[in-house]
Amino acid sequence: MSGKFDERELKRLVNSIDDNRDLTEEKIRKLRCMRCGLLDEIHEKQQLLDKVDFILSKSKKERT
């Protein structure tokens, strides 16, 4: 697993758990990896958002 979130892989994993109610250690590991990947993506997006907000705030201060 690459660490990046893969929605198709998550759907396959959820379906396999739903089908046989089997939450093996391997599936738990995959879910944890997916969770970490999602958090990484969220943090990256938050950093970009913070930069955009900073630029907007700086621009607004310079105009006044």
N, CA, C and O atoms as a GROMACS GRO file, in nm:
protein
  256
    1MET      N    1   0.084  -0.118   0.000
    1MET     CA    2   0.000   0.000   0.000
    1MET      C    3   0.088   0.123   0.000
    1MET      O    4   0.186   0.129   0.074
    2SER      N    5   0.056   0.221  -0.082
    2SER     CA    6   0.143   0.335  -0.106
    2SER      C    7   0.135   0.442   0.001
    2SER      O    8   0.222   0.530   0.005
    3GLY      N    9   0.034   0.440   0.088
    3GLY     CA   10   0.018   0.546   0.184
    3GLY      C   11  -0.083   0.650   0.137
    3GLY      O   12  -0.144   0.720   0.218
    4LYS      N   13  -0.101   0.660   0.006
    4LYS     CA   14  -0.203   0.748  -0.047
    4LYS      C   15  -0.339   0.679  -0.036
    4LYS      O   16  -0.349   0.557  -0.046
    5PHE      N   17  -0.441   0.759  -0.015
    5PHE     CA   18  -0.575   0.704   0.000
    5PHE      C   19  -0.626   0.652  -0.133
    5PHE      O   20  -0.617   0.720  -0.235
    6ASP      N   21  -0.678   0.532  -0.131
    6ASP     CA   22  -0.734   0.469  -0.250
    6ASP      C   23  -0.877   0.426  -0.218
    6ASP      O   24  -0.899   0.327  -0.148
    7GLU      N   25  -0.972   0.503  -0.269
    7GLU     CA   26  -1.112   0.479  -0.237
    7GLU      C   27  -1.159   0.342  -0.286
    7GLU      O   28  -1.240   0.276  -0.220
    8ARG      N   29  -1.109   0.299  -0.401
    8ARG     CA   30  -1.149   0.167  -0.453
    8ARG      C   31  -1.101   0.055  -0.360
    8ARG      O   32  -1.174  -0.040  -0.333
    9GLU      N   33  -0.978   0.068  -0.312
    9GLU     CA   34  -0.924  -0.032  -0.220
    9GLU      C   35  -1.006  -0.034  -0.091
    9GLU      O   36  -1.034  -0.141  -0.037
   10LEU      N   37  -1.044   0.084  -0.042
   10LEU     CA   38  -1.126   0.090   0.079
   10LEU      C   39  -1.260   0.021   0.057
   10LEU      O   40  -1.307  -0.053   0.144
   11LYS      N   41  -1.323   0.046  -0.057
   11LYS     CA   42  -1.452  -0.018  -0.086
   11LYS      C   43  -1.438  -0.170  -0.092
   11LYS      O   44  -1.523  -0.242  -0.040
   12ARG      N   45  -1.331  -0.218  -0.156
   12ARG     CA   46  -1.308  -0.363  -0.161
   12ARG      C   47  -1.289  -0.419  -0.021
   12ARG      O   48  -1.342  -0.525   0.013
   13LEU      N   49  -1.214  -0.349   0.059
   13LEU     CA   50  -1.188  -0.394   0.196
   13LEU      C   51  -1.315  -0.396   0.278
   13LEU      O   52  -1.342  -0.493   0.349
   14VAL      N   53  -1.394  -0.291   0.270
   14VAL     CA   54  -1.520  -0.285   0.344
   14VAL      C   55  -1.614  -0.395   0.298
   14VAL      O   56  -1.678  -0.461   0.380
   15ASN      N   57  -1.623  -0.415   0.167
   15ASN     CA   58  -1.711  -0.520   0.115
   15ASN      C   59  -1.667  -0.658   0.162
   15ASN      O   60  -1.750  -0.742   0.194
   16SER      N   61  -1.537  -0.682   0.166
   16SER     CA   62  -1.488  -0.812   0.210
   16SER      C   63  -1.518  -0.833   0.358
   16SER      O   64  -1.545  -0.945   0.401
   17ILE      N   65  -1.511  -0.727   0.435
   17ILE     CA   66  -1.545  -0.737   0.578
   17ILE      C   67  -1.694  -0.760   0.594
   17ILE      O   68  -1.735  -0.843   0.675
   18ASP      N   69  -1.776  -0.686   0.516
   18ASP     CA   70  -1.921  -0.703   0.524
   18ASP      C   71  -1.964  -0.843   0.481
   18ASP      O   72  -2.054  -0.902   0.540
   19ASP      N   73  -1.896  -0.897   0.377
   19ASP     CA   74  -1.934  -1.027   0.324
   19ASP      C   75  -1.910  -1.141   0.423
   19ASP      O   76  -1.995  -1.230   0.438
   20ASN      N   77  -1.797  -1.138   0.490
   20ASN     CA   78  -1.768  -1.253   0.576
   20ASN      C   79  -1.740  -1.216   0.722
   20ASN      O   80  -1.699  -1.301   0.802
   21ARG      N   81  -1.762  -1.089   0.756
   21ARG     CA   82  -1.746  -1.043   0.894
   21ARG      C   83  -1.607  -1.075   0.950
   21ARG      O   84  -1.590  -1.093   1.071
   22ASP      N   85  -1.511  -1.082   0.862
   22ASP     CA   86  -1.377  -1.123   0.901
   22ASP      C   87  -1.285  -1.001   0.901
   22ASP      O   88  -1.244  -0.954   0.795
   23LEU      N   89  -1.252  -0.952   1.018
   23LEU     CA   90  -1.162  -0.839   1.030
   23LEU      C   91  -1.026  -0.891   1.078
   23LEU      O   92  -0.995  -0.888   1.197
   24THR      N   93  -0.948  -0.937   0.983
   24THR     CA   94  -0.818  -0.997   1.014
   24THR      C   95  -0.717  -0.888   1.048
   24THR      O   96  -0.741  -0.769   1.026
   25GLU      N   97  -0.605  -0.930   1.101
   25GLU     CA   98  -0.498  -0.836   1.133
   25GLU      C   99  -0.451  -0.763   1.006
   25GLU      O  100  -0.419  -0.644   1.011
   26GLU      N  101  -0.447  -0.834   0.896
   26GLU     CA  102  -0.406  -0.774   0.769
   26GLU      C  103  -0.503  -0.662   0.729
   26GLU      O  104  -0.459  -0.556   0.685
   27LYS      N  105  -0.632  -0.684   0.744
   27LYS     CA  106  -0.731  -0.582   0.709
   27LYS      C  107  -0.722  -0.464   0.804
   27LYS      O  108  -0.736  -0.349   0.763
   28ILE      N  109  -0.699  -0.492   0.929
   28ILE     CA  110  -0.683  -0.383   1.027
   28ILE      C  111  -0.560  -0.300   0.991
   28ILE      O  112  -0.563  -0.178   0.999
   29ARG      N  113  -0.451  -0.367   0.952
   29ARG     CA  114  -0.330  -0.297   0.913
   29ARG      C  115  -0.356  -0.208   0.791
   29ARG      O  116  -0.312  -0.093   0.787
   30LYS      N  117  -0.428  -0.261   0.693
   30LYS     CA  118  -0.460  -0.184   0.574
   30LYS      C  119  -0.544  -0.062   0.609
   30LYS      O  120  -0.520   0.048   0.558
   31LEU      N  121  -0.643  -0.080   0.696
   31LEU     CA  122  -0.728   0.032   0.738
   31LEU      C  123  -0.645   0.139   0.809
   31LEU      O  124  -0.665   0.258   0.788
   32ARG      N  125  -0.553   0.095   0.892
   32ARG     CA  126  -0.466   0.192   0.962
   32ARG      C  127  -0.377   0.266   0.863
   32ARG      O  128  -0.354   0.386   0.878
   33CYS      N  129  -0.327   0.196   0.764
   33CYS     CA  130  -0.245   0.261   0.660
   33CYS      C  131  -0.328   0.363   0.582
   33CYS      O  132  -0.281   0.474   0.554
   34MET      N  133  -0.450   0.325   0.548
   34MET     CA  134  -0.538   0.417   0.477
   34MET      C  135  -0.565   0.541   0.562
   34MET      O  136  -0.565   0.653   0.512
   35ARG      N  137  -0.588   0.519   0.690
   35ARG     CA  138  -0.615   0.630   0.781
   35ARG      C  139  -0.496   0.725   0.786
   35ARG      O  140  -0.512   0.846   0.780
   36CYS      N  141  -0.377   0.669   0.797
   36CYS     CA  142  -0.256   0.752   0.800
   36CYS      C  143  -0.240   0.831   0.669
   36CYS      O  144  -0.204   0.948   0.670
   37GLY      N  145  -0.267   0.764   0.558
   37GLY     CA  146  -0.259   0.831   0.429
   37GLY      C  147  -0.357   0.946   0.419
   37GLY      O  148  -0.324   1.053   0.368
   38LEU      N  149  -0.479   0.923   0.467
   38LEU     CA  150  -0.579   1.030   0.466
   38LEU      C  151  -0.536   1.147   0.553
   38LEU      O  152  -0.552   1.262   0.515
   39LEU      N  153  -0.482   1.117   0.670
   39LEU     CA  154  -0.436   1.224   0.758
   39LEU      C  155  -0.323   1.303   0.694
   39LEU      O  156  -0.318   1.426   0.706
   40ASP      N  157  -0.233   1.235   0.626
   40ASP     CA  158  -0.125   1.304   0.554
   40ASP      C  159  -0.181   1.400   0.450
   40ASP      O  160  -0.136   1.514   0.438
   41GLU      N  161  -0.281   1.353   0.375
   41GLU     CA  162  -0.343   1.438   0.273
   41GLU      C  163  -0.412   1.558   0.337
   41GLU      O  164  -0.403   1.670   0.286
   42ILE      N  165  -0.480   1.535   0.448
   42ILE     CA  166  -0.547   1.644   0.519
   42ILE      C  167  -0.445   1.747   0.565
   42ILE      O  168  -0.467   1.868   0.550
   43HIS      N  169  -0.335   1.701   0.621
   43HIS     CA  170  -0.232   1.793   0.669
   43HIS      C  171  -0.171   1.873   0.555
   43HIS      O  172  -0.144   1.993   0.570
   44GLU      N  173  -0.148   1.809   0.442
   44GLU     CA  174  -0.094   1.880   0.326
   44GLU      C  175  -0.191   1.988   0.280
   44GLU      O  176  -0.150   2.101   0.252
   45LYS      N  177  -0.318   1.954   0.272
   45LYS     CA  178  -0.420   2.051   0.229
   45LYS      C  179  -0.432   2.164   0.330
   45LYS      O  180  -0.449   2.280   0.292
   46GLN      N  181  -0.422   2.133   0.459
   46GLN     CA  182  -0.429   2.235   0.562
   46GLN      C  183  -0.313   2.333   0.550
   46GLN      O  184  -0.330   2.453   0.568
   47GLN      N  185  -0.194   2.281   0.520
   47GLN     CA  186  -0.078   2.369   0.502
   47GLN      C  187  -0.098   2.463   0.384
   47GLN      O  188  -0.064   2.581   0.391
   48LEU      N  189  -0.153   2.411   0.275
   48LEU     CA  190  -0.182   2.495   0.159
   48LEU      C  191  -0.285   2.601   0.193
   48LEU      O  192  -0.271   2.718   0.155
   49LEU      N  193  -0.389   2.560   0.264
   49LEU     CA  194  -0.493   2.654   0.305
   49LEU      C  195  -0.435   2.764   0.394
   49LEU      O  196  -0.469   2.881   0.378
   50ASP      N  197  -0.349   2.726   0.488
   50ASP     CA  198  -0.285   2.823   0.575
   50ASP      C  199  -0.202   2.924   0.495
   50ASP      O  200  -0.203   3.043   0.526
   51LYS      N  201  -0.133   2.878   0.393
   51LYS     CA  202  -0.053   2.967   0.309
   51LYS      C  203  -0.143   3.064   0.232
   51LYS      O  204  -0.113   3.183   0.222
   52VAL      N  205  -0.252   3.012   0.177
   52VAL     CA  206  -0.346   3.098   0.104
   52VAL      C  207  -0.404   3.203   0.200
   52VAL      O  208  -0.412   3.321   0.164
   53ASP      N  209  -0.444   3.161   0.318
   53ASP     CA  210  -0.499   3.255   0.417
   53ASP      C  211  -0.396   3.362   0.454
   53ASP      O  212  -0.431   3.479   0.468
   54PHE      N  213  -0.271   3.320   0.470
   54PHE     CA  214  -0.165   3.415   0.504
   54PHE      C  215  -0.149   3.520   0.394
   54PHE      O  216  -0.141   3.640   0.422
   55ILE      N  217  -0.145   3.473   0.270
   55ILE     CA  218  -0.129   3.566   0.157
   55ILE      C  219  -0.247   3.662   0.149
   55ILE      O  220  -0.229   3.781   0.127
   56LEU      N  221  -0.368   3.610   0.167
   56LEU     CA  222  -0.486   3.696   0.164
   56LEU      C  223  -0.483   3.798   0.276
   56LEU      O  224  -0.514   3.916   0.255
   57SER      N  225  -0.445   3.755   0.395
   57SER     CA  226  -0.438   3.845   0.509
   57SER      C  227  -0.332   3.953   0.487
   57SER      O  228  -0.355   4.071   0.514
   58LYS      N  229  -0.217   3.912   0.437
   58LYS     CA  230  -0.108   4.006   0.409
   58LYS      C  231  -0.152   4.106   0.302
   58LYS      O  232  -0.126   4.226   0.314
   59SER      N  233  -0.217   4.058   0.200
   59SER     CA  234  -0.265   4.145   0.093
   59SER      C  235  -0.367   4.245   0.145
   59SER      O  236  -0.364   4.362   0.107
   60LYS      N  237  -0.455   4.201   0.231
   60LYS     CA  238  -0.558   4.288   0.288
   60LYS      C  239  -0.494   4.397   0.373
   60LYS      O  240  -0.536   4.513   0.367
   61LYS      N  241  -0.393   4.361   0.452
   61LYS     CA  242  -0.324   4.460   0.536
   61LYS      C  243  -0.250   4.562   0.453
   61LYS      O  244  -0.246   4.680   0.488
   62GLU      N  245  -0.191   4.519   0.343
   62GLU     CA  246  -0.116   4.610   0.256
   62GLU      C  247  -0.208   4.710   0.186
   62GLU      O  248  -0.166   4.820   0.152
   63ARG      N  249  -0.331   4.672   0.163
   63ARG     CA  250  -0.427   4.759   0.094
   63ARG      C  251  -0.486   4.866   0.186
   63ARG      O  252  -0.536   4.968   0.140
   64THR      N  253  -0.478   4.839   0.316
   64THR     CA  254  -0.538   4.936   0.409
   64THR      C  255  -0.436   5.026   0.470
   64THR      O  256  -0.470   5.113   0.550
   0.00000   0.00000   0.00000
